[in-house]
Amino acid sequence: ITVASAQQRPAARPATPAPQAPAQPPPEPPAPPYEVPMLRLVEIMGAMSFLEKLCNVSDGAQWREKTQTLIDAEDPHPARRERLAGAFNRGFNGYQDTYRTCTPSATATMEKFHTEGAALAADMASRYGG
């Protein structure tokens, strides 16, 4: 048996640190008490964005911009931001699948949404501030 001296042994390599897992976002806080009417309002805004463009009332962009401003003001957790954006898209896409041209029904739907959206916004402002 031969015993190797310290000079003959290969130098030990320093341990390389293990790659770190990406930082997890903080847990989502509880939804605000106005979450349900807020999601409905944002969904209405998505529908209005589509319907107003379809009926040549506007280009519909104002509803997208207002929704973005509303979401930004909330400064939500990423999961909630995703739910709010999803509600807008659901409203937009739902009516995009329903209407191909501006009809009396589409116009009546816009009127109904103006009324419902204004009532939701006023109710949330009076109950929760804003």
N, C-alpha and C positions, 0 to 999 in steps of 0.2 A: 504494500500500500504506500502510495506516495502522497504526501501532504503538500499542497500548494501553498506557497507563501502569499502574503497579501499583495505583493507586487505582480504575481502571476495571474491573479483572479481578475476578470473583467470588472471594470468599475460599475457600480450599481447606477442605473438610470434614475433620475429624479422622477417621481410619480407625476404624471400629467393629470391635471384636474379634469374631472368628468365634465362633459358639457352640461350647462345648466338648462333646465327646462324653462321655456318662455314664461314670463310672469303672467299669472292669472289675473283677470280683472277682479276688482273687489266684488263681493257678493251683491246681488241686486237688492236694493232696499225695498220695503213694501210699496206697493202701488199707492199713489195718492188717492184720497177718497173720491175724487172726480174722474177717475180713470175711465169708467164706462161711458159717461157722456163725452169725454174728450175723444175717445176712440170713435164714437159715432160722429162727432163733429168733423174729425179729420176724414172719415170715410165720405161724408157729405161733400167736403171740399174736393175730394178726388172726383166724385161724380160730377160736381159742378165744373171742374176743369175740363172734363170731356164734353159735357153737354153744351156748355157755352161756346166752345169751339165748333162743335157740330152744327149748332144753330146760328152761327155767325154773330153771336152776342159779343164775344171777345175772343181773344186767341187762347183763352184758358190759362195762360201763364200766370196771371195774377193769383189764381188759387194755389198753384204750386208754390209760388213765392211766399204767399201768406202762410201756407202750411209749414214751409221751411222756417220762416221766422218764428212761428208758434213753437215748433219743435226745438229750435235753438234756444228760445227763451226758457223752455222747461229744463234744458241741460240734462237730459235723461241719461240713465245708465244705458250702455249699448243695447241690452236686450229690450229695454222699453223703447228706445229709439227705433229699433227694428219693428216692434209692434205698431208704433205710430205710422211709420212709413208703409208698413204692410196694409194698414187700414186705408190710407190714401190710395194705394195701388188697387186695393179691392174695390173701392168705390169707382175709380177710373175704369178699371178693366171690366167690372160688372156691367156698366152701361155701354161700354164699347162692344161688348158681346150682344147687347140687347138692341141697340139702335145703330142703323147704318145711315139714316137720313134724319133730318129734323122733322118731327111729326108733332101734331097737337099733343100727343101723349108725352113726348119729350119736353115740350114747353110747360105742360102742367107739372111734370116732375120737377123741373127747375124751380117753378113757383113754390111747390111744396117744400123743396129743400131750402129755399131762401127763408121761408117761414120757420121751418124746424131748426135750421142752423142758427138763426137769430135768437130763437127761444133758448136753445142750448147754451149759446154764448152768454146771454143775459143771466140765465139761471146759474151758470158756473161763476160768473163774476159776482153775483149778489151773495151766493153761498160761501164761496171760497176766496173772494177778493180778486183783484186783477184789474 
